[in-house]
C-alpha cells in the first residue's frame, strides 16, 4: 500500500502546475498506508475501502486540517471536527490524500473564482476545469487520486465530471449528510462523488449515505438495490433541451446518437415537453443567492477567519467582507440580499419558491411514467479559460441542464458520452426518482459500454 501512495504523491508533485490540490497530507497518508499493510500482513481485518485514495473538496471539514472554502476570508482556519462523510470514509480505511481547490464557497462553473488561482484542465491547460468542484474532477482525471468528494448545489460535481471525462454523482438531497459541508445554499447542497471507475463511486456512496444525527435533513430511507439492467425501462428527454440555443452541435449529435443506440438496444426513449425548463435557471439562482446571502453572513471577522483592523463594528464588517470575499461571492450575496429585501421578497423569493414546488410536482409526475430523465450534462465541452465575457450569465448557463435535479432534490449522474473533434469530453446526464441511486449505477454500468 505504501508504494501505491508514494506513486500518487509523486504524480501530485509532477502535476503541481494543475493547482488541483491546495494541501497534500503526505505524512499521514504514508502512516495510514503502513498501518493497512501491517494489518494485512498480520491477517487482521481492514475496512471496505482499504487502500482507496480519496481527495476532498475544500468545502468539506476534516478535523485538525485547514478549511478555507478557497476563500481569503477563511485563510488560516483549522477545522474543529470532521464531516460525517469524512468520518465514514476513515472508518472504512480510505486514505484521504489532500484538500482540493474549488470555486470560492462553491460559487462558479469554471474554477476561476478560487482565491488561490484557477485549476488547469489536464486535457488542455488553456481550458477551464469546470466548477465548482474543478480541482476534485481534475485530480481524478489526472490520476492524482482514485475518488474525490465534491459538493453539488446546481451541478458542481456533474458539470466538471463532464468537462473532464469522468463520472460524477449527485445523490438525493438528504441521502448523504451535510454535516461538515460549508453551506452555500442549504436546501440544495449535497456531497457528491467523482471517480473514473463506477464501482469505486458506488462503494463510496454506500459507505457515506444514510441517516446522521448531526443533520436533521438527512434521510433514513432504505435505498432499493437494483441487480440488473432492465431493458423495459422507459427514458424521456425534453424537446426544449435539444432546441436550446446554447447547445453545441457536437453535443447535440452525440446525444442523439446515444438515444438511437438505446432504442436499438430495446429501451423505450420518448420525447416530451417540459414548459417549465425556461424557469429552471432563474428559479435556481434566485433561491441559491438568497440562501447564500443568509449563510455567508456568519463570516464577519468577529468569531473566526479574516479580521480587518477597524475600531467600529460597521467598519469591521464592511472591510473584512470586502477584503475577504471574491467578486463572484460578493455579487451573489448582494443579489441574494436584494431578493430578500422587504420590497422584493414576495416578487422574487416567494414566487421562486412557488415555481420550485411546481417543478418538483411536475417532475415527480413525469417519473411515474418514466424511469429516467436524460439530457447532455452541459451545453458544450470545456471552454477557454481566458475567454472574455460581458457578464457572468454565460457561466451561469453552464448549469442549464443540471439544475433541474437540484431544484427537485433528485439523484443524478454524469457519465462520459464521447469526445468532440478536438478530443474534448462530453457528458450524458441521467436523473432518477428520489433514492434511486442504485438504479442510476446499474443503468450507468450499461452506458459506459456504449
SULDA-V325873 format. One record per run of one state. SS is the DSSP state (h for helix, s for strand, l for the rest). FROM is the first residue (numbers start at 1). TO is the last residue. If there is no record, write none. Layout:
BEGIN
SS|FROM|TO ; SS|FROM|TO
END
This chain:
BEGIN
l|1|1 ; h|2|14 ; l|15|15 ; h|16|18 ; l|19|20 ; s|21|24 ; l|25|25 ; h|26|41 ; l|42|52 ; s|53|57 ; l|58|59 ; s|60|60 ; l|61|65 ; s|66|66 ; l|67|71 ; h|72|74 ; l|75|77 ; s|78|78 ; l|79|83 ; h|84|91 ; l|92|94 ; s|95|100 ; l|101|103 ; h|104|106 ; l|107|119 ; s|120|120 ; l|121|126 ; s|127|128 ; l|129|133 ; h|134|141 ; l|142|146 ; s|147|152 ; l|153|157 ; h|158|164 ; l|165|166 ; s|167|170 ; l|171|175 ; s|176|176 ; l|177|180 ; s|181|181 ; l|182|189 ; s|190|195 ; l|196|197 ; h|198|208 ; s|209|209 ; l|210|233 ; s|234|238 ; h|239|242 ; l|243|248 ; h|249|264 ; l|265|267 ; s|268|272 ; l|273|274 ; h|275|298 ; l|299|312 ; h|313|324 ; l|325|326 ; h|327|340 ; l|341|344 ; h|345|366 ; l|367|371 ; s|372|376 ; l|377|383 ; s|384|384 ; l|385|392 ; h|393|399 ; l|400|402 ; h|403|408 ; l|409|411 ; s|412|419 ; l|420|424 ; s|425|432 ; l|433|436 ; h|437|447 ; l|448|450
END
